[in-house]
Amino acid sequence: MAASTELNLEMLPSDPLLLIFSFLDYKDLFSCCMVNRRFREVSTHDPLWKRQCQKYWLLTETDKATHKRSWKHLFLNNYVDLGRYIDHYATLKKAWDDLKEYLNQKCPRMIISLKEGVKDDDLDAVETQIGCKLPNDYRCSFRIHNGQKLVVPGLMGSMALSNHYRSEDLLDIETAAGGFQQRKGLQQCLPLTFCFHTGLSQYMALESVEGRHQYEIFYHCPDQMARDPSAIDMFITGSSFTEWFTTYVENVINGGYPIIRDQIFRYVHDKSCVAKTGDISVSVSTAFLPELSSVHPPHFFFTYRIRIEMSKDALPENACKLESRYWKITNGNGNVEEVQGPGVVGEFPELRPGKVHEYASCTTFSTTSGYMEGHYTFHRLKNREVFNVTIPRFHMVCPPFRKSVVRTGSTGDVSVPWNDEDNSTDTDEYEDTDRGGLEIPPPSGRCPRHT
């Protein structure tokens, strides 16, 4: 019989070991360093740490050349400084880098308002000041950028109607700490954003109190029928800072939120929401306005932006003028209202080959959702021929919300439509919102009902 051969790790060739180690994560590589001398030698092979640097710290060959260090040294340096954020850093750093790259091309003045990141000592001091722990993903983001200067327009998006304007800044950590809430109804809530014009903020709940889930993000919405000022409902905008921020960035860089006159407008465009009639196409984007909405009483305010475009290949004799609009508005209960009126936002635009007309208007529902559809009536400039152009059906749905525990005594996100017979409001007589010099009403302002 052939003599048995004892397996000896010291005798294993390097190539198979390196291949196996290439599938290990940084924790496993550190563990391998402690097994024996052979594993320690292999696990310190520098190319193994290149993958770790790229995965967790987004480092490149340029970074390596700049610092003139090994990949392992670069990994350890970053780990010492940012190790507590290793599960969040790559995701948030990529979001910030993508956002800055996009804004540098589309809206460069916003880049100037960003602040340099803070240190852990600064974040620790804020935790001591407010008496609450900050979530690691929030801390990580502020190590990268400490929010922005208080400027207009704000980084976190704008919205405008003819007599209403909102633009939200991403607060730096010092300003956010100054606005930390201890009052009943918003206990242990940290503001993330702020709007100069409306006073509106998005808050993050640092503790699970008053019916909120820890770290969820929301717009607060006072119960307008309650005598107790602590009766505050909430429109939920995120379950964590990472989800909230990366979702917003994705919408911006993918063109979901348009850049209009150097501002990010938070209209959501469904690419399938387009209707074409002959040479004319109509597309619609929508947005929910929490600052003009309420849960109790049920009043949900939406704005929509419509783009009407004549193909550049259209014949010159197809030039036409809009005469009137017709809307069929259906709320969440299936109740229908029909509205007709001259022009759009007081205008009667003419379309010629390649020309675009855009305008914004709004509507309200007493249910949490609804949809609109209809048509415009045009006539040809050449021969007065009258024809209709289809407006595609577009849906409007408010975000999930949580009712105040002061009123309900219990919690839970609500998405069931309200059983309210009051249907909706079409306010197409509003002027185009994409103009400067807006007059800003108080946050409680409402659009008048169409007559």
Phi and psi in degrees as a GROMACS rama.xvg file:
@    title "Ramachandran Plot"
@    xaxis  label "Phi"
@    yaxis  label "Psi"
@TYPE xy
-73.603  143.348  ALA-2
-69.0619  139.538  ALA-3
-71.4324  146.947  SER-4
-109.185  124.022  THR-5
-75.7752  131.232  GLU-6
-71.0714  127.782  LEU-7
-129.342  117.284  ASN-8
-60.6862  -28.8796  LEU-9
-64.8456  -21.1123  GLU-10
-93.61  -8.1536  MET-11
-65.9404  135.419  LEU-12
-67.2418  157.693  PRO-13
-70.3539  -40.1182  SER-14
-58.8512  -49.0039  ASP-15
-61.8318  -39.0956  PRO-16
-64.5542  -42.4849  LEU-17
-63.2449  -37.507  LEU-18
-63.4564  -45.0027  LEU-19
-64.1565  -45.396  ILE-20
-66.4214  -23.0088  PHE-21
-66.4144  -16.6548  SER-22
-92.8889  -3.79749  PHE-23
-86.4795  152.995  LEU-24
-89.8423  172.379  ASP-25
-60.0876  -36.1589  TYR-26
-63.4896  -41.1049  LYS-27
-68.1634  -36.8288  ASP-28
-64.8484  -39.4354  LEU-29
-63.3501  -39.8115  PHE-30
-64.5108  -39.8757  SER-31
-62.2403  -30.6976  CYS-32
-60.8517  -21.0141  CYS-33
-101.282  0.202288  MET-34
-76.4115  -56.9595  VAL-35
-163.892  176.363  ASN-36
-61.4285  -39.4156  ARG-37
-63.9103  -47.5247  ARG-38
-64.5382  -35.7129  PHE-39
-63.7192  -41.5069  ARG-40
-62.9202  -45.513  GLU-41
-69.3671  -42.1444  VAL-42
-69.8774  -15.78  SER-43
-93.0403  5.06303  THR-44
-59.7465  119.222  HIS-45
-58.1095  -39.9546  ASP-46
-58.8486  -24.536  PRO-47
-63.667  -30.5365  LEU-48
-87.4128  -11.6702  TRP-49
-62.3007  -45.0927  LYS-50
-62.0449  -40.3502  ARG-51
-65.1381  -40.7792  GLN-52
-65.0146  -40.3831  CYS-53
-70.2563  -38.9023  GLN-54
-71.4848  -45.5829  LYS-55
-98.6821  -30.7361  TYR-56
-117.001  -0.18477  TRP-57
56.5288  33.9512  LEU-58
-80.2529  150.148  LEU-59
-121.503  174.253  THR-60
-59.8214  -33.9673  GLU-61
-62.4812  -42.5349  THR-62
-61.2152  -42.2035  ASP-63
-62.8194  -43.8421  LYS-64
-66.7014  -36.0808  ALA-65
-65.4685  -43.6691  THR-66
-86.9473  -15.2953  HIS-67
54.0202  47.0221  LYS-68
-129.133  161.826  ARG-69
-72.1981  162.108  SER-70
-61.2208  -41.244  TRP-71
-64.5423  -40.5368  LYS-72
-63.4299  -41.4741  HIS-73
-63.447  -40.9826  LEU-74
-61.8647  -47.332  PHE-75
-64.9427  -39.7982  LEU-76
-58.867  -46.1977  ASN-77
-68.4885  -35.8856  ASN-78
-65.7139  -40.2125  TYR-79
-61.0911  -39.7967  VAL-80
-82.811  -39.2369  ASP-81
-125.697  14.7259  LEU-82
-56.6634  -33.6104  GLY-83
-68.0471  -16.0086  ARG-84
-107.098  15.8474  TYR-85
-61.6215  -25.8348  ILE-86
-80.4174  -10.5801  ASP-87
-119.659  -25.6497  HIS-88
-58.263  -51.3065  TYR-89
-60.2587  -42.7065  ALA-90
-62.9638  -47.08  THR-91
-74.6687  -37.526  LEU-92
-63.5613  -41.7109  LYS-93
-63.9252  -42.0815  LYS-94
-60.8592  -45.0702  ALA-95
-63.4469  -44.6992  TRP-96
-63.6626  -43.1163  ASP-97
-63.2156  -42.3033  ASP-98
-64.3285  -44.6064  LEU-99
-66.5911  -39.2167  LYS-100
-62.0622  -42.589  GLU-101
-67.6216  -46.3791  TYR-102
-67.5085  -30.8365  LEU-103
-61.6712  -29.4687  ASN-104
-87.9119  -37.9294  GLN-105
-100.695  -32.383  LYS-106
-152.52  66.6022  CYS-107
-62.5957  -25.3576  PRO-108
-67.5654  -21.094  ARG-109
-69.4851  -29.8004  MET-110
-61.4451  -36.1129  ILE-111
-63.4433  -28.7149  ILE-112
-79.548  -11.5049  SER-113
-71.1253  142.134  LEU-114
-100.17  150.658  LYS-115
-64.6602  153.148  GLU-116
-64.7555  158.352  GLY-117
-100.17  173.489  VAL-118
-97.1754  164.753  LYS-119
-60.4198  -33.7312  ASP-120
-60.8971  -37.7907  ASP-121
-65.7243  -41.7391  ASP-122
-69.3547  -37.1377  LEU-123
-63.3226  -39.4111  ASP-124
-63.9381  -38.4369  ALA-125
-65.8868  -41.2709  VAL-126
-59.5191  -40.4971  GLU-127
-65.8098  -39.8314  THR-128
-63.6472  -44.2922  GLN-129
-93.2865  -13.8774  ILE-130
75.5692  22.9765  GLY-131
-138.614  151.336  CYS-132
-82.9999  137.67  LYS-133
-88.0286  141.797  LEU-134
-65.1709  148.307  PRO-135
-61.9204  -35.1789  ASN-136
-68.3807  -36.0881  ASP-137
-64.6612  -47.4104  TYR-138
-58.0753  -43.7864  ARG-139
-59.6847  -45.1793  CYS-140
-61.4527  -37.2551  SER-141
-81.6711  -12.7124  PHE-142
-71.1001  -28.4595  ARG-143
-83.8342  -52.2526  ILE-144
-142.268  130.836  HIS-145
-86.4997  62.1101  ASN-146
61.4955  -143.017  GLY-147
-143.678  166.375  GLN-148
-66.6824  154.053  LYS-149
-77.4974  95.4099  LEU-150
-134.456  168.866  VAL-151
-125.518  128.157  VAL-152
-81.0493  158.245  PRO-153
-87.9219  157.43  GLY-154
-65.126  -31.927  LEU-155
-90.6653  21.479  MET-156
101.191  154.704  GLY-157
-124.881  165.851  SER-158
-154.085  140.514  MET-159
-143.455  140.806  ALA-160
-126.436  175.563  LEU-161
-61.8839  -28.1772  SER-162
-125.577  23.3742  ASN-163
-149.615  135.822  HIS-164
-141.176  136.793  TYR-165
-135.929  135.431  ARG-166
-147.272  122.447  SER-167
-103.762  126.542  GLU-168
-87.7475  147.116  ASP-169
-86.0931  111.632  LEU-170
-68.0793  141.679  LEU-171
-72.7144  166.802  ASP-172
-67.0859  -33  ILE-173
-68.1462  -44.3024  GLU-174
-67.1775  -40.1634  THR-175
-60.8488  -43.9836  ALA-176
-62.7233  -36.1281  ALA-177
-65.458  -25.6543  GLY-178
-99.0641  9.30054  GLY-179
-58.8127  133.24  PHE-180
-100.231  132.284  GLN-181
-120.471  -5.89232  GLN-182
-71.1859  154.259  ARG-183
-61.6324  133.352  LYS-184
104.032  -27.7927  GLY-185
-135.553  32.8944  LEU-186
-61.9071  137.397  GLN-187
61.5828  36.0096  GLN-188
-112.776  132.98  CYS-189
-108.666  125.73  LEU-190
-71.0278  135.995  PRO-191
-100.122  -34.9099  LEU-192
-130.404  167.372  THR-193
-154.426  140.573  PHE-194
-115.831  122.581  CYS-195
-60.1055  -38.9527  PHE-196
-77.7743  -35.0074  HIS-197
-111.527  -14.7946  THR-198
76.4984  7.91903  GLY-199
-74.6309  140.618  LEU-200
-135.535  152.679  SER-201
-99.6896  133.038  GLN-202
-111.112  154.167  TYR-203
-115.789  128.32  MET-204
-80.5883  116.525  ALA-205
-84.8931  -14.8519  LEU-206
-137.157  157.662  GLU-207
-86.1753  80.0756  SER-208
-130.685  159.485  VAL-209
54.1411  34.9886  GLU-210
83.8012  -0.511167  GLY-211
-88.6946  155.073  ARG-212
-91.0751  139.912  HIS-213
-58.6003  131.532  GLN-214
75.3058  2.91165  TYR-215
-73.2249  155.229  GLU-216
-118.566  141.208  ILE-217
-157.285  158.472  PHE-218
-92.2283  131.314  TYR-219
-82.3411  146.94  HIS-220
-140.51  95.9245  CYS-221
-58.4824  139.394  PRO-222
-70.5931  113.128  ASP-223
-77.8433  -6.29965  GLN-224
-109.378  -0.447721  MET-225
-94.1934  145.251  ALA-226
-81.3949  -24.4441  ARG-227
-84.1631  115.728  ASP-228
-65.5929  -13.4258  PRO-229
-83.9832  -0.84731  SER-230
-78.8817  92.98  ALA-231
-122.844  118.267  ILE-232
-84.3985  168.275  ASP-233
-138.865  128.764  MET-234
-91.3016  115.345  PHE-235
-79.6925  128.983  ILE-236
-117.225  -6.46698  THR-237
-175.38  152.041  GLY-238
-96.1749  -11.2649  SER-239
-158.568  164.174  SER-240
-63.2459  -43.385  PHE-241
-60.1882  -47.4409  THR-242
-61.5258  -45.5444  GLU-243
-60.5858  -49.6452  TRP-244
-73.3499  -46.3412  PHE-245
-68.6357  -33.1589  THR-246
-64.6085  -42.2591  THR-247
-62.8677  -46.9815  TYR-248
-60.9395  -42.5593  VAL-249
-59.752  -41.8253  GLU-250
-64.3854  -35.3863  ASN-251
-70.7565  -54.0379  VAL-252
-73.1059  -21.4198  ILE-253
-89.1937  3.98339  ASN-254
81.6647  7.39531  GLY-255
-66.1267  -34.7378  GLY-256
-106.185  117.251  TYR-257
-74.0258  150.781  PRO-258
-94.0462  117.32  ILE-259
-126.622  116.048  ILE-260
51.221  53.5652  ARG-261
63.5521  26.9557  ASP-262
-133.281  146.649  GLN-263
-87.2821  116.447  ILE-264
-100.683  131.991  PHE-265
-88.4536  47.8758  ARG-266
-85.0251  139.354  TYR-267
-103.59  125.17  VAL-268
-111.376  120.81  HIS-269
-86.9758  115.514  ASP-270
-61.7476  -20.9815  LYS-271
-84.1251  -7.76529  SER-272
-87.327  68.7601  CYS-273
-139.066  135.967  VAL-274
-125.449  138.835  ALA-275
-121.823  128.704  LYS-276
-124.543  106.352  THR-277
60.9773  -122.036  GLY-278
-89.9973  1.78469  ASP-279
-113.698  130.765  ILE-280
-116.926  146.538  SER-281
-127.722  126.094  VAL-282
-128.175  155.028  SER-283
-134.032  138.202  VAL-284
-121.61  149.088  SER-285
-132.454  162.71  THR-286
-154.843  149.134  ALA-287
-99.4558  136.184  PHE-288
-111.062  98.7503  LEU-289
-65.4446  -31.74  PRO-290
-69.8687  -16.2796  GLU-291
-110.802  13.4001  LEU-292
-117.492  164.514  SER-293
-149.225  149.763  SER-294
-83.7649  -37.8643  VAL-295
-138.907  105.713  HIS-296
-72.7462  159.301  PRO-297
-70.2245  113.335  PRO-298
-150.887  107.146  HIS-299
-117.61  119.171  PHE-300
-105.805  127.473  PHE-301
-127.409  148.064  PHE-302
-119.912  151.81  THR-303
-137.136  145.203  TYR-304
-118.194  126.391  ARG-305
-113.935  135.075  ILE-306
-116.466  120.927  ARG-307
-114.088  124.276  ILE-308
-136.379  134.826  GLU-309
-98.8449  132.902  MET-310
-55.9543  141.297  SER-311
-67.94  -17.3804  LYS-312
-88.9799  -0.618182  ASP-313
-65.103  153.353  ALA-314
-73.4653  143.973  LEU-315
-56.4332  -34.3219  PRO-316
-70.0578  -7.44281  GLU-317
-86.2771  1.29192  ASN-318
-53.5554  139.92  ALA-319
-148.023  171.121  CYS-320
-132.446  135.84  LYS-321
-75.9765  131.125  LEU-322
-102.367  -45.7187  GLU-323
-155.572  172.2  SER-324
-129.051  153.517  ARG-325
-133.943  129.364  TYR-326
-120.889  138.841  TRP-327
-114.445  115.224  LYS-328
-114.684  124.349  ILE-329
-122.263  125.641  THR-330
-90.0119  -177.572  ASN-331
-66.3962  -17.26  GLY-332
-90.2833  -1.75604  ASN-333
89.0074  1.48238  GLY-334
-72.7979  137.546  ASN-335
-115.329  138.376  VAL-336
-127.785  136.397  GLU-337
-113.04  134.544  GLU-338
-132.365  134.952  VAL-339
-129.456  150.148  GLN-340
-169.903  161.786  GLY-341
-76.4051  140.256  PRO-342
59.4379  -166.076  GLY-343
-135.962  130.269  VAL-344
43.0004  42.9326  VAL-345
75.762  10.1136  GLY-346
-120.256  158.574  GLU-347
-130.118  74.7655  PHE-348
-66.7193  146.784  PRO-349
-100.419  139.638  GLU-350
-113.56  132.904  LEU-351
-129.211  166.511  ARG-352
-50.604  124.869  PRO-353
84.1625  -3.96096  GLY-354
-87.7485  145.667  LYS-355
-123.064  138.288  VAL-356
-124.239  128.809  HIS-357
-124.943  143.843  GLU-358
-151.605  162.432  TYR-359
-123.214  144.797  ALA-360
-146.289  -168.555  SER-361
-152.401  166.641  CYS-362
-153.921  159.158  THR-363
-126.259  150.746  THR-364
-129.345  149.207  PHE-365
-93.1884  1.43655  SER-366
-112.778  164.713  THR-367
-75.4238  -7.96912  THR-368
-151.966  166.558  SER-369
-178.773  177.16  GLY-370
-147.466  159.878  TYR-371
-131.777  152.477  MET-372
-159.287  166.947  GLU-373
167.033  -150.599  GLY-374
-157.407  158.447  HIS-375
-105.022  146.488  TYR-376
-105.998  125.392  THR-377
-116.979  162.415  PHE-378
-132.655  146.898  HIS-379
-70.0787  138.779  ARG-380
-70.6128  -27.5546  LEU-381
-78.4232  -46.9879  LYS-382
-126.884  8.18157  ASN-383
66.1076  13.6606  ARG-384
-59.1149  131.538  GLU-385
-100.445  136.772  VAL-386
-153.578  160.187  PHE-387
-103.875  145.338  ASN-388
-118.988  124.421  VAL-389
-70.0435  136.035  THR-390
-100.282  123.321  ILE-391
-66.8902  153.818  PRO-392
-67.3175  130.505  ARG-393
-131.251  139.949  PHE-394
-100.665  147.303  HIS-395
-129.877  125.723  MET-396
-134.752  128.531  VAL-397
-75.9622  156.1  CYS-398
-67.5515  165.223  PRO-399
-57.2871  148.259  PRO-400
-137.45  159.989  PHE-401
-122.22  129.885  ARG-402
-77.7149  151.112  LYS-403
-63.7899  137.473  SER-404
-69.9983  -20.3795  VAL-405
-63.1966  -37.2571  VAL-406
-88.5998  -37.6915  ARG-407
-100.416  -27.0088  THR-408
76.9451  -2.6283  GLY-409
-146.598  174.025  SER-410
-123.358  169.732  THR-411
151.276  136.276  GLY-412
-69.0475  140.314  ASP-413
-116.393  133.009  VAL-414
-136.01  6.84031  SER-415
-80.3747  130.031  VAL-416
-60.4833  149.063  PRO-417
-76.0849  142.087  TRP-418
-87.8332  80.8157  ASN-419
-130.949  131.148  ASP-420
-79.2056  -22.455  GLU-421
-63.6813  123.605  ASP-422
-89.9111  -80.4184  ASN-423
-161.08  173.88  SER-424
-134.851  125.709  THR-425
-99.6822  127.537  ASP-426
-125.683  50.3632  THR-427
-68.5113  -6.52815  ASP-428
-77.8512  -1.6247  GLU-429
-64.6218  146.824  TYR-430
-77.9938  160.529  GLU-431
-54.425  134.519  ASP-432
-86.7199  -12.5448  THR-433
-88.8984  58.5393  ASP-434
-139.366  155.629  ARG-435
-80.8823  174.312  GLY-436
65.9561  43.0488  GLY-437
-75.6465  143.535  LEU-438
-88.7393  129.797  GLU-439
-103.721  119.36  ILE-440
-82.9237  169.691  PRO-441
-64.27  159.298  PRO-442
-56.8486  -25.0568  PRO-443
-83.6713  2.67946  SER-444
-61.2969  146.663  GLY-445
-129.613  148.408  ARG-446
-75.0194  140.652  CYS-447
-70.2584  150.256  PRO-448
-67.7225  141.857  ARG-449
-66.2237  136.961  HIS-450
